Amino acid sequence: MMRGVVALLLTVAVWLHGDLFGSLGVQEDAEPVRLIYDTDMGNDVDDAMALAVIHALQERGECRLLAVTVSKDNFYAAAYCDLLNHYYGRPGIPIGIVRNGPTPLDGRYVRQVCEAWVQGRLRYARSLNRPGEVEEATPLLRRTLAGEPDQSVVMVQVGFSTNLARLLDSPPDRYSPLPGRDLAARKIRLLSMVAGSFGRPGPKDGREYNVYKDLPSARKLFDAWPTPIVVSAYEVGMAIRYPGERMRREDGAAGGHPVREAYRLYVPNLPDRPTWDLTSVLYGVRPGRDDFRVSEPGEVILDPVGRTRFEPGGHGRHRHLKIDQRQVPRIRQLLVELVEHTP
């Protein structure tokens, strides 16, 4: 009971400070944002581009990537994350993966890039070589959060809600005496996530992929997550298209860029792609900037089949991003610069 009281007091403290979202802005001299990235790497190429954006922002001193957790139950999804961390010079970032989670198939690029050979050796270095070497996501999340200051971590979720729903249900362990929901309430100050659809254009059947592929976990997250949530919905990423022509450049046999290779494998004819996951990363690292407009507080509601709607309400814990067409060229150019950053 005492742990529940602690979580309640933390929430009340935020309310007494003012707006529930009022503490999310950044100051000019703020330390780098402590970031955890939860991804279904391999189901689309924007997951890879978003991880590239994180590394570029870390190079600029804006964030520090603490861990990557994977909600796609496939070894090569985790191995590709590890490969990108190596490519950007940060091989020590821990990787965790869901067990018995959705979408176990390889996809169009994670295995291919991980297993690319050049002159008798793997083209890209990585530390993860076998499934047994990848830690489970839930204990990694608990260990990482337990080691960080209170109210210091930004969680960016760009795939399914499986890992975070399991974090909420996790019991006390050797890393923390707090159950998962209280641990999240104490350590995390914002969840920035890709989910749902609140405008046009929307998915054909009204159901956004990240929500309906693990609907029970998404429902648990929106019902029980204890911190502010800012959602980048389907229409936001659709409004900002990454120029596929930028991925045409060849990198040579000896070198290579694993994000460009992933893009070319995922969509060989190089169409412009929506920037869903990149938008949640950008907002998570820069919540106080004017890159996006943000809705009034409210609540994300899921219907029985996974369609979403947003109900405004002054005491809601949720908000969603909005995009003005005048903002689109500037954000697109920024994302191109970040994705094309070479370490």
N, C-alpha and C positions, 0 to 999 in steps of 0.2 A: 504493500500500500504506500509506503514511504516513497518508493521510486515513482509511483504515479503522481504523488504530490509534487515531487521535484519537477517532473515534466510540466505539470500544470503551472507551477510558479514561474518556470521559464517562459511559458506562453503568456502568462499575465504580465510579466516584465516587459515583453515586447509590446503588448497592448498599451501599457502605461507609458511607454516611451513615445507613443503616438500612433500613427498609422501602422498596421501590421507589416506593411511593406516599406515603412519609412526608413528602416536601417539598412536598406539594400544598396543605397548609393555609394559611390566610391569617392575618395578624396584624392587630391592631386598627388600627395606623397604617401599613399597607402602602400602597404607591402603587397607583393604578388598574391593573387587570389589562389588559395589552396583548393585544388580541383581534383575530383574523381570523375572519370569518364566511363559511363556504362553504355555499351554498344552491341548491336547485333551485326557485327562486322561480317561483310560478305553478302548480305541480302540486298544491298545497294552500294553504289560506289561513294555516296555522300558520307558514309561512315568513315571511309579512309581519308577523304578530303577534310573532314572535320577534325580527325586526329592530327593531320598536317597543320591545320589552323592552330590547334592547341600548342604544338611545338613551336610554331612561328611566334605566337604570342608570348611563349615562355622566353624565347630569344630576346624579345623586346622588354622583358622584365615585368610583364603584366600578370603572369600566372605561374604556378608551379604544379605540375602534374604529379599527384601522389600515387595513383594506382589506376589501372584499367580493368574493368570487369566486363565480361562478355555474356550476353543473354542468348546467344546462338549456340546450341549444343553441338559444336563442331571443333575439333582440335585445331584445324587450320585457321579458323577465325581467330583463335588466341595466338597462334604462331605468327599470323600476319601482323597483329598488334605489336607483338614482340619485335618483329622484323622492322616495323616503322620506328619503334623506339630506338633500336640500334642505329637505323639510318640517320636519325636526327641526333645521335650522340648521347642517348640516355638509356643505355642497356639495362640499368638497374631498376627501372620502374616495374613494380610487381604486376603480374597479370593473374586474374582469376576468371573462372569459367563456370557457367551454370551446369548442373548435373540434371539429366532427365528433363531438359528444357525443350522448347519448340525449335523448329527448322534445323534439323541436324545435317542436311545436305550441304555439300561444299559451296555451292554458288558458282559464279562465273570467274572468280579471280583469286580467291585466297590461296587455294592449293597451287594454282598455276604460278603465281608469283613466288610463293614459298619454295616451290620445287624447281624453279628456273636454274639451269646450270650453264655456266660459261667457262670454257677452257678447263674442264675437269673439276670445277668447284661450284658451290652454290653462288649464285649471283649476289645474293643479299645475305648478310650475316644475321643469325638469330641464335638465341640460347635454348629455346624450347624445341626439342626434337621428337618427343614422345608424349602421348596424352597424359601419362602418369606424372609428368613433370609440371603439369598445370594445377595450381591450387584451386580449390573450390571457391566460388565468388563470395559466399556468405561469410565464412571466417575471415577472408581477406578484407572485406568491408568492415567487419567488426574490429579487426586489429588496426586497420588504418585509422578509423575514426577515433578509437580509444587513445591513439597517440597524438592527436591534434588538440589545440586549444578549443574551449567551448565557443560555439557560434562562429566558427572560423571557416568551415568547409562549404564549398559550392559543389553540389552534385549535378552533373549533366547526364541525363538519360535520353538516348536517341534511338533506342530499340524497344524491346518488350519490357514490361514492368516486373518480370519474374524475379530478378535479383533483389530489387528493392522491396517487393512484397515479402520475400523470404527474410530479408533483413528485419522488417517489422515484426515478424513472427519469431525471430531468433531468441533463445533464452540467454541468460547470463552465462558467461564462460570465463576462461582464464584471462581473456583480454579486458573484460569489463564486467562489473557486477550488475550492470543495467540490462534489462531486456531491450530488444531491438528498437522498439518505438521510442523508449526513453533515451536510448543512446543517440538515435537520429535527432531527437528534439534538442539534446544538449549540444551536439557537435556540428550540426548542419544548419546553415542560415538561409539557404535557398536551394530549391530544386528547379532547374531549368530543363524542360523536357519537350520532345517532339511527340505530339499526340493529337488526335481528334481533328475535327473540321467544324468551323464556325461561320464560314462564309463561302464565297465563290471565287474560283472554281473549287468544287469539292470532289471527293472520290465518287466513282460511278454509282455505287450502291449506297453511298453515304457513310460507309464504314472505313475508318482510317486503319491502315495495316498494323501499326504498332499496338493499337487497342484491341482489335478483334482477334489477332493471332494468340493472345493470351488474355482473354477477357476477364477471367476471375482475378488475375493479378492486377490488371488495370483498375478494376472496380475497387479492389482493396486499397490500392494506392490513393485514388481520389477520395475514398471514404475516410481513410485512417492516417494518411501522411501528416506528420505534426508540424511541418514548417510551411512557409509560403511556397507556392508553386507558380511558376510562370510558364505557360504553354506556348510553344511555337506550333501553330496548327497547320494543316495541309496547305491552306491557301497562301501562307506566308512564304514557304519555300518555293511554291509554284510561281510566285510573283518575281522572284529573283533567280534567274537562270544563269548557271555558270557557262561561259562560252566554251563549248567543246573544241572549237578550233585551237584553243590554247594548248590542248593535249596532243596535238599532231606532231610536235617536235620530237625527233628521234634523239636518243641519248647515247648511242654508240654501244658497241658490244661490251666494252670493259666497264663502263659506268652504268648509268640507268637511274631512273626515278621511279620508285615502287608505286607512287600514287598515279603518275601518268600511265604506267603499265596497267594498273588496275582499271583505270578509266577506259583504256583502249580495249581491254578484254571484256569489260562489262557492256560497252556500247561501241562496237568496232567502227560504225559509221560516224562516230563523234558528234551526236546531236548535243545541243545545249541541255544541261541537266538541272532539275530543281535543287535548291541548296537547303533542303529541310534541316539536316543535322548541323550544318555550319551555322545556321541562324541561332540555334539554341546554345552552341558554344560561344558565339560572339556575345550574346546577351548575358550568359552566365559569367563571363570574364569582365564584361563592361556594363553592368546593370545601371550605372549612373550616367552613361553617355546618352546621346540623342540618336543613336543608330536606328532605333525603333520607337514607335509609340506603344503605350501599354494601356490595356483596358482598365476600367474601374474594377475594384474587387468583386468577386462573385464566387460561383461554384460551377464546376464542370459536372454535368449530369450525363450518365450513360444509360441508354435504353437497353432492353433485354438482349438485343442482337449486337450491341456495340456502337451504335450511332451516338454521337455526342451533341450536346447543346450547352450553351453557357447562360446561366441565370445570374444577372447582376444582383448584388446585395452587399450593403456596406460592411458587413462583418465576415464576408467570405474570405477563404484562405487562398483562392485561386485568382490569377489574372491570365490574360493571353496577349500575345504580341499583335500589333497592327502595323501595316506598312503603307506608307504614303508613296505614290508613284514617283514623286520628286526625290524620295530617298533611294530608290532602287539603283540608279547608276552609281551613286557613291558607295553603297554597300557592295555592289557587284565588283567594283574596282578594288575595294579593300580586300574582299575575299580572294580575288585573283592574286593580289600581291602576297597574301599570306599562304595560299596553297602553293604558289610557285617558289616560295622561299627554299633555298638550298643550303643545308648546313655547311 
